[in-house]
Amino acid sequence: MALTFFFEEAELTSATARFVGIANCAIGTYAYIKEQHPDRIAYVGAVARSVRVKKRVSLTADAERLLRVSWQTEAAAGVAKAVSEPGFQRISSHTLPVQAYYAIFNSLRALAATSGFIDVDARHARFHEDFGRNRAARLPTPWNVRLAGDPRSPASTSLSPPLTPTIGFNPMERRHAAVEYVWMALLIARRWKLREAIENWIARNPKTKAGKPRKGVTPGAVRGIAADLYPTTLLDFIYELRRQANYETADEYFSEADDDDVERFHEGLLGITDCALMSFESWLSLYVGKVEYCSVSQR
């Protein structure tokens, strides 16, 4: 595909650049999902082969409730794309990360309520760390992809399973292989997570050894913080989009990005959400059985 720019005559603003980069990561990751798993039934089978469940359990009331919340939230997230009106899609872009994240999060909570691997009422950060350290590796791509290392130096980071992205590509371009957008989504998320980890470290260590107020963090300290940070997954990417949309900025969602970029953002994020729910619910159904899982939607 030829190099495609997202603007013609309009001035490139930082808000527009951020939105287009995020949209490209979203649609690129979804393209990778379709590239690796063109058949949905085969994907469910891949989850069954990847995950081992030792014994069947009954579906809890908590799990049923959380599944319904997840499904309703996913349905709400898809309204703007279903209506397919550019102005409505643009306005809805700001809330889409919130809906996508909570659809995914509540599906994961339903799995937790069934399997018991983590307290269903644990904080978001606890779920993210548990998923990155203990759950992601058991799923098919791309939900098993984890990024470790210092994101300030992309060449020093490591991907598990080992993918082969091109280091240093521009996320505002559309010409790259789908797998590279998975890597970039994780790299962006890890940069955000590292920034937060550094801020938390400074809050816990406000003074230097000499007793003076800390003005910054040494490179060595940052390397240590990055090394201690759990592996980054797509769950972190979706969460950070949600957190920033809720608490930090709305500028990129009301930028001068083309309608095509807005539509691609919706398609990509909804596709990632769909894949996440397939992953977690397929896992859950191995615990409770297909009949009991399917019966939830009938009750």
ZAMARGU-4260 file (C-alpha; in steps of 0.2 Angstrom, whole numbers, plus 5000, padded with zeros to 4 digits):
<rodrens>
0) 5000/5000/5000 | 5007/5017/4996 | 5011/5029/5009 | 4994/5038/5014 | 4994/5054/5024
5) 4979/5059/5035 | 4978/5077/5029 | 4978/5087/5014 | 4977/5106/5016 | 4973/5106/5035
10) 4987/5111/5047 | 4994/5096/5057 | 4990/5099/5076 | 4997/5088/5090 | 4979/5083/5094
15) 4976/5077/5076 | 4992/5068/5076 | 4988/5059/5092 | 4971/5053/5086 | 4977/5047/5069
20) 4992/5038/5078 | 4980/5029/5090 | 4967/5026/5076 | 4981/5017/5065 | 4986/5007/5080
25) 4968/5001/5083 | 4964/4997/5065 | 4981/4989/5063 | 4979/4978/5078 | 4962/4973/5072
30) 4970/4969/5054 | 4982/4958/5063 | 4968/4949/5072 | 4960/4945/5056 | 4976/4941/5047
35) 4980/4928/5061 | 4962/4922/5064 | 4951/4924/5049 | 4939/4911/5056 | 4930/4915/5072
40) 4926/4897/5076 | 4944/4893/5073 | 4949/4907/5086 | 4938/4899/5099 | 4946/4882/5096
45) 4963/4891/5098 | 4958/4897/5115 | 4953/4879/5120 | 4969/4872/5114 | 4979/4886/5123
50) 4970/4886/5140 | 4969/4871/5152 | 4955/4869/5164 | 4956/4855/5177 | 4938/4854/5183
55) 4921/4861/5178 | 4912/4873/5190 | 4895/4881/5190 | 4893/4898/5183 | 4891/4910/5198
60) 4878/4924/5199 | 4892/4937/5199 | 4899/4930/5183 | 4881/4930/5175 | 4879/4948/5180
65) 4896/4954/5173 | 4893/4945/5157 | 4877/4954/5154 | 4885/4971/5159 | 4899/4967/5147
70) 4888/4963/5132 | 4877/4978/5135 | 4892/4989/5136 | 4899/4981/5120 | 4882/4984/5111
75) 4882/5003/5117 | 4900/5005/5110 | 4894/4999/5093 | 4880/5011/5091 | 4889/5025/5082
80) 4897/5013/5069 | 4880/5004/5066 | 4872/5021/5063 | 4887/5026/5052 | 4884/5045/5053
85) 4901/5054/5053 | 4896/5068/5065 | 4889/5055/5077 | 4904/5044/5076 | 4916/5059/5079
90) 4906/5064/5095 | 4906/5046/5101 | 4924/5043/5098 | 4927/5051/5115 | 4917/5039/5125
95) 4921/5023/5114 | 4938/5019/5124 | 4928/5020/5140 | 4914/5008/5133 | 4927/4996/5125
100) 4937/4995/5141 | 4923/4991/5152 | 4916/4978/5140 | 4933/4970/5141 | 4936/4972/5159
105) 4919/4965/5164 | 4921/4950/5153 | 4938/4947/5162 | 4929/4950/5179 | 4916/4937/5174
110) 4931/4925/5170 | 4939/4929/5187 | 4922/4926/5196 | 4921/4909/5188 | 4939/4903/5189
115) 4944/4912/5206 | 4961/4917/5200 | 4959/4934/5207 | 4946/4943/5218 | 4933/4950/5206
120) 4932/4966/5216 | 4951/4969/5214 | 4957/4986/5208 | 4960/4989/5189 | 4979/4989/5192
125) 4979/4972/5200 | 4969/4965/5186 | 4981/4972/5173 | 4996/4966/5182 | 4989/4948/5185
130) 4984/4947/5166 | 5001/4953/5161 | 5011/4941/5172 | 5000/4926/5173 | 4985/4925/5160
135) 4990/4933/5144 | 5003/4920/5139 | 4989/4907/5139 | 4979/4915/5125 | 4981/4916/5106
140) 4988/4931/5098 | 4987/4946/5100 | 4980/4944/5118 | 4996/4934/5122 | 5008/4947/5116
145) 5018/4956/5130 | 5031/4970/5129 | 5044/4971/5142 | 5059/4983/5144 | 5062/5002/5144
150) 5050/5010/5131 | 5061/5025/5130 | 5074/5014/5120 | 5062/5004/5109 | 5077/4993/5102
155) 5080/4987/5120 | 5062/4981/5123 | 5057/4963/5120 | 5041/4955/5114 | 5034/4938/5119
160) 5030/4929/5109 | 5044/4936/5098 | 5037/4947/5084 | 5047/4956/5071 | 5042/4974/5070
165) 5052/4988/5062 | 5059/4999/5076 | 5056/5018/5073 | 5041/5018/5061 | 5029/5032/5061
170) 5012/5027/5068 | 5003/5041/5058 | 5007/5031/5042 | 4996/5017/5036 | 5009/5008/5025
175) 5016/4996/5038 | 5013/4978/5042 | 4998/4974/5054 | 5010/4967/5067 | 5019/4983/5068
180) 5004/4992/5075 | 5002/4979/5088 | 5020/4983/5094 | 5017/5001/5093 | 5001/5000/5103
185) 5010/4991/5117 | 5025/5003/5116 | 5013/5018/5117 | 5005/5010/5132 | 5021/5006/5141
190) 5027/5023/5139 | 5011/5029/5148 | 5013/5016/5161 | 5031/5020/5164 | 5027/5039/5166
195) 5014/5034/5179 | 5027/5022/5188 | 5040/5036/5188 | 5027/5048/5196 | 5022/5035/5209
200) 5041/5032/5213 | 5044/5050/5216 | 5029/5052/5227 | 5036/5037/5238 | 5054/5045/5237
205) 5051/5064/5238 | 5069/5067/5244 | 5086/5062/5239 | 5099/5053/5250 | 5105/5070/5255
210) 5088/5075/5261 | 5084/5088/5247 | 5068/5088/5237 | 5069/5077/5222 | 5068/5086/5206
215) 5070/5072/5194 | 5074/5053/5192 | 5091/5047/5187 | 5093/5036/5171 | 5098/5022/5182
220) 5082/5023/5193 | 5071/5024/5178 | 5079/5008/5171 | 5076/5000/5188 | 5058/5006/5187
225) 5055/4999/5169 | 5063/4983/5174 | 5051/4981/5188 | 5036/4985/5178 | 5025/4970/5173
230) 5024/4966/5155 | 5012/4977/5145 | 4997/4970/5135 | 4983/4976/5125 | 4973/4977/5141
235) 4985/4991/5146 | 4983/5000/5129 | 4964/5000/5130 | 4964/5005/5149 | 4976/5020/5145
240) 4964/5026/5131 | 4950/5025/5143 | 4959/5033/5158 | 4965/5048/5147 | 4948/5050/5139
245) 4940/5051/5157 | 4953/5061/5166 | 4966/5070/5155 | 4961/5076/5138 | 4947/5076/5125
250) 4956/5086/5112 | 4961/5072/5100 | 4943/5066/5099 | 4937/5083/5093 | 4952/5086/5082
255) 4953/5089/5063 | 4956/5071/5059 | 4947/5065/5043 | 4930/5056/5044 | 4939/5041/5037
260) 4951/5040/5052 | 4937/5042/5064 | 4928/5027/5056 | 4944/5017/5056 | 4946/5021/5075
265) 4929/5014/5078 | 4931/4998/5068 | 4948/4995/5075 | 4943/4997/5094 | 4927/4987/5091
270) 4937/4973/5083 | 4949/4972/5097 | 4935/4972/5110 | 4926/4958/5100 | 4942/4948/5101
275) 4945/4951/5119 | 4927/4945/5123 | 4929/4930/5113 | 4945/4926/5122 | 4939/4928/5140
280) 4921/4920/5137 | 4929/4905/5127 | 4940/4902/5142 | 4925/4904/5154 | 4915/4892/5144
285) 4928/4879/5147 | 4925/4880/5166 | 4906/4879/5165 | 4902/4870/5149 | 4895/4877/5132
290) 4876/4874/5137 | 4877/4883/5154 | 4887/4898/5146 | 4875/4900/5132 | 4860/4899/5144
295) 4865/4916/5151 | 4859/4925/5136 | 4842/4916/5138 | 4839/4920/5156
</rodrens>
